[in-house]
Amino acid sequence: MEGGTAWVKTRRGSACESCSARHSCASPEGDGQEMEVEAINLAGAAIGDQVVVSIESAALLKTSFLLYVFLII
């Protein structure tokens, strides 16, 4: 953890199967099912804690659209 952020290890879910960026966000280590992302630590989680990471649908749609536009062009 650094300055209010934490590295979070996540596992791919069923939604990842239909994502066009699924191959670019997997960790090169392990079985490719785990990813590590840096997140703002609003929960005050410590090493070893389990947390639920959620994204608002509007933010997800906006990000997906921007990625689509920039990756296609």
ABEGO torsion letter per residue (X at the ends): XBGGBBBBBBBBBAAAAABAAAAAABBABEAGABBBBBBBBAAGBBBGBBBBBBBBAAAAAAAAAAAAAAAAX
